Structure formats: C-alpha cells, structure tokens
Amino acid sequence: MYIAHQIAATEANLTFLKQIGVDAVIPFGPPLNAQGIWGYEELAQLKEQVERAGLEVVGFNNIIGTPGIRQNPARAMSYAHAQDQILLAGPGRDAQIDKIGQSIRHVGKLGVKFINYGFTLTGVWRTERQALGRGGAQVTAYRHADLPQPPLTEAGDVPEEEMWDRFQYFLERVIPIAEEAGVGMACHPHDPPVPNIAGDPRILRSIAAYKRLVEMVPSPANGLNFCQGTIAEMGEDVIEAIRYFGSRNKIFNVHFRNIQGTAHDFQEAFLDDGDVDMLSAFKTYLEVGYKGPIVPDHFARLTVGEGYWGSWGHTLGYMQGMLRAVQG
C-alpha cells in the first residue's frame, strides 16, 4: 500500500505533493466532452500533466454525480453532472450508461486501475462547515437534529428498494465493461449514513449494505472506495470491516479520515483525535495484503499560517509516518 492524494491537478497542488513526497494522484476526471464522455485525449492530457510533475495517476474521481441537488437550495455543497437519468431511472439512462461505459474503456486504455464513484441522489451533507475541532481548528459536522427539513428533490420520495433496483440496473451493465477494461469501480458509502434525506434513501449506510453491493454483481471489478470516516459514522467496527472486505480484495481505494460521534451527530477530527485507532487500521490493511492507495479525506483545517497547505502537510506527514511504522 502507499500514500496518495485526491486533488485537482493544478501546478501548485502537484508541486506540493512532489515536495512532500507523495507520488500518487487521484485527480477529478476531465470535463465531459461534446459527446458527454471522458474523452481519451482529454484523459491522456491530464495523465501527461501529472506525469510531467514526476507523479503518477492511479485512479480518477467522480464518474457519476448527484442530480437531486439541482433544485435543492438547502444543500450546502452543489455541483452539476450529466448522469441524472441513471439515478432517476429516466428514459435516457441506457444512453447515459453507454457513455459511462465509453469513459471506463478510455480509462482502461490508459492503464489507470480504478474509478471512484457514488450512487446517491443528494450527495454528502453537513450541517456545519466551521465546527471547532482541537485547538479551534475548523472541521465539518453533521447534527441531524439541526438539519432543517429539506424539500424533496426532483426525484421525489424514492422507496429504498426502488433505489436498490436502480443501482443493480446500473451495476449489471457497467461492471462487465469495467472488468473487460481492467478498471475497478470503487463505490463510496452514503455520508452521512442516515436512512433518508430529502426523499433520498441512503441505501449504502451499513456494512450489510456494502456486502449487498459487492455480492449483487460478483466481479473483480465491483468494489469499494472504502471511506473509513463513513464506516465509523455508521457505528460499525472499522477494523473488522477492513478485515472482511480487504481479505476479499474488495477495497480499491481508502479514504483515511477520523471522526468523533456517530451517524446522527458527528464531526470530523484530526487523525490522532477521533474515535478510531488509525494506527491499528494501517496495521490491518497490511495484514490483509491491501496494496492500493491510502488517501486523506475531509481534513481538519488549521486556522493559523498557511492553513490549507499546513493542514494537508500535517495529514499526509502523519500518514507517511504511520506507514513507515507498520512496514518496519
């Protein structure tokens, strides 16, 4: 296993990673081209840009987005995407799945091994962006009791099993393409892992649901973007989850973060200040033979000096130290 970072491939970001000794990058995919896909040339240019900085692209981020937020002003973070019909089970979903398949083939042709994605109508929610962590550092938080009742999205109030059906429809058509292309599809759980927000059934909110995901379409290409923070939010045993999925080669990427609390009331934390023993987690990844990237996620933001770079530097340096410790 090795330390990587998911980050926009700007000159400053790539220079920072090179200087700090992190050589693996998981950038966001390029903008969709006129055909609505990740074009091979655009992907190749992005990969070449990273390689010119002396780094390696090991995966790509976010091949499918969150359509329900388009008309929902209550949600704090918003971004657009072009896969609404897939998540809404609309008449255009087969065409959109075909475009995702083309994008996956292009990623495989480049030799990049996995793509991170989620299957959620409304994405990640937080009720606070500047909660106080250790020493007044800024962290995000989710307090379910503080969440105003958000309006339904354009998706309406979707029954849970209907959302599972939509997910299975997607997996049954995309995973065979990914397997043929040699690309792992790494699915992120729902964050926060609560049953429903704004009519969005948060189906990937437990270890049982994660097991259902990988068993639904058995394939070496069907696996997890294993978000430790979200697993901890679930109140699940993170170490045992690493053992279960890691021993079955279902972890393709790790979001390495710590939290304080559980699903309905939690906040982010520094790696050494949360509920999970992160060194034990590192040891367990090593024990199960995990060989993929370990990636920082949702870092605590320092409020003094160069807060952005200092925050990333602290997190990545801490992770590098733990990796050296467990590898001996």
N, C-alpha and C positions, 0 to 999 in steps of 0.2 A: 504494500500500500504506500501511498505517497500523498503529500500535501498539494492541493490545487486550489484555485480560486475562481469563482464565477463572477465575472466582471465585464463591463463594456471594454472593448478592445481599443481604448484611446492610447495615444502615445504616452501620456503621463501614467496611466494605470499599468501599462506594460513595462515601463521603465521602473516603476516602483516594485513590481513583482520580481523583475530581474535582479534589482539591487538587494532585495530582502531574501533572495534565494529560493523563490517559488517558481518552478519552471513549467507548471502545467496550468492551462487556462481553459475555462468553460465559458465561452462568450455567448451572448444572446445571438440567435441566428440573424442573418441579414434581413432587411426589409423584404417583404414579398415582392416579387417582380410583377410585370404586367400580366403574366399568366396566373398569378396568385399562388406562387410556389417559391420555395428557396431554390433559386436557380443555381446550377452547378458553377457557373463562372463567378457568381457573387460569393458563394461559399468558398471557392478556391481563393479568391482575392482576400477574403477575411482570414483564411488559414495562412496564406502567404504573409499577410501583415503581421500576424502573431509570430510566425517563424523568423521574420526579419529581425524581430526583437530578441531572438535567441530562446523563444519559448515554444511550447507545443500545445496544439488544440487537442484535448482528449474527449470533449463532448460538446454538445450545443444545448442551449436552453430554450424552453418555451415554444414548442411546436403547435400547441393548442391553447387558446385563450379562454376568456370568461365573458360570454355575451350578455349575461343578465345585468351587468352593471351599467350598461349604456344609458338606461333611463332611471338609474337609482342614485339620486343625489346624496343619500345617507352614507354611501360607502366612501371611505376615506381615500382609497387608492383606486385609480382608474386607468385603464389602458385599452386600446382597441385591438381587434383581431379579426380574422376572416374565417372562423370555423363555427359560426353561430348555428348553422343548420345541423351540425353533428350533435351539439349539446341539446338543441331544441327538438331533435327528431323531425326536422322540417323536410320538405320535398327536395331540397338541394343537398342533402347530406351525402349521398353517394358521390356526387361531383366533388364535394369538399374532401371526402375521404380519399378519392383518387388523387387529388392534389397533394395531400399529405403523403400518400404513397410515393409520388414522384419526388418529393422533398427527401424522404427517407432513402430512396435509392441514390440520390445525389450525395447524401452524407456518407453512405456506404462506399460509394465510388471513391471518395476522398480518403477512405481508410479511418474515419472517425468512428469510435466504437459505441457511443450511446447518445440518446437524446432525452433530456428531462422534459416532462410534461405533467399537467394535471387534468383532471376531468371534473370541473366544477363550474357551476353557473355564476357564482358571485365571488370566487377567489378568496384571498386572505383578508380577514377582518381584524381590526384592532379598535379599541375604544379610546386609546390614549397613545399619542406619539412621543410625548415628552415626560413619561413617568420617571420617577427618580430611582436609580439604582445605587450601588455602592458609592459613597462619597459624593453623591449628587450627579453622577453620570446619567445620561439620558438613555432610556430604554423604552420599548413599546410595551403596551399592556392590553389585556382584554379582560374586562369585567362585564360579565353577561348582564348583571343587574343594571348596569349603566347604559346598555345598548337601547337607544330609542327603538320602538317597534318600526323597523324599516318597511317601506311599501313593497309589495310584490313587484318583481321584475316583469319584463315582457314574457318570461317563461310561465308566469302564473305559479300556482301552488302545486308542485310536481310530486306525485306519490313516490315513496322511496323505491319500491320495486320497479316502477317505471324508469327511474334513473338508472338502476342496475341493468335493465333491459337495453337502454341506450348505450351504456358503457360496454356491455357484451357485444352489441352490434358493431361498435367501433373496433373492439379488440379482435373479433373474429375476422375482420377484413384487413386490419393494419398489421397485426403481429406476423402473419405469414410473409408479408412483404419485408418486414424488418428482419425476420430470420433469414430469408434468402439474401438480403443485403448485408448481413453480418452486423446489424445495428441493434443494440439493446434499447428497449423502450422503458425508461425509468420513471415510474409514476409516483408523484408526491401525494401524501395523505392530505385530508382536509384540515385546514388550520384557520380557526380553532376547531377541534373535533367535537362539535356540539351537534345535536340532531338536525336542526333546521334554522336557517336564517333567511328571511325574505322569500320564503317559499322554496328555497334551495335545499333539498335533502342532502345532508353532508354524509354521503354513504361511506366514505373512507375515513372512519373515525375510531376504529378499533383494530386490534391485532387480528381478530376474527375476520374483519372486512379485508384487511391486507392479505390474509390467507385466501379468502374467496377470490380476490383479484388474480393472484398468481395461479390458482387452480382452475379458474374459469376457462382460460385458453392456455393449456400447458405448452410451453415452448421455452427454449433457452433465451429467446428474445423478449420474454414477458417478465419484467422485474420491477425493482423499486428504486426510486430516489428516496433513500431511507433517511427521513428527517428525524433526527434524534429528539429535537425540541418538541415536535408534534407528538411523537411517541410518548415522551414524558408528560405532555399535557393530558394525554389520554388516561394517565394514572397507571399505565402498563409498566412492566418490568423491562426497562430498556436493555439490560444486559442479556436477559433471556430472549428477547426479540432479536438481538444481534445473533445469538447462537442459532435460533431457529432458521432465520432467513439466510444468514451468512453460510451456514453449513449446507444449504440447498442452492448456493450460487445465485440467489435472487436479489442480492444487493449490488446494484450497478454504480451507485454514487451515494455518498454520505453527506448530508447537511449536519455539520457538527456544531450544535449550539446547546446551551443550557437554559433552564427556566426555573422559576420559583412558583409553585402552585399547581393547579390542575385546570381542566378544560374551561370551567365557567369563571375562573378567577386566577389569572396568572400574569407574570411579567417576565420579560427576557432578563438574563443575568450574564455577568462575566463567566467565562468557562469555569473558574475556580470558586464561584459564588452561588451556584444553583443547587438543585436537588439531586442531580445525577453525578456520580463519581466518574469524571471524564477519563481519568487515567485507567480505571477498570474497563471502560468502554474501549479504549485504544488496545488494551491487552486482549480483549475478547475478539476484536477484529483480527488481530494477529493469530489468535488460537484457531479461528475458523478458516484461516487461509485466505482472507479477503485481500485482493491485490489491486483494488481500484482506488479512486481518489477520495480523500477526506477534505471537505470543503467548509470554510467558515460561513455562517449564515446569521443574519439579524444581529449584528454585533452591538454591544453596548458602546455608546458614543461618548468619548471624553469631551469635556466642556472647556478644557484649557489647551493652550498651544495650538498646534496643528491637529485639531480633533479628529478629522477624517483619517488622515494618514496614521496618526498615533493610535487610533482605535484599531485599524487594520493591522498595524505593526505589532501591537500587543497581542492580538488574537492569533495571528499567523505565527509569531515567535513562540507563543505558548504551545501551540500545536506542534511546531517543529521540535521543541524540547521534549514534549511527551513522546513523539515518535522515536526520537533518539533513545529515550529511556527504555521504551519497550522493546526496541530492536537490539539493544545492547551494543 
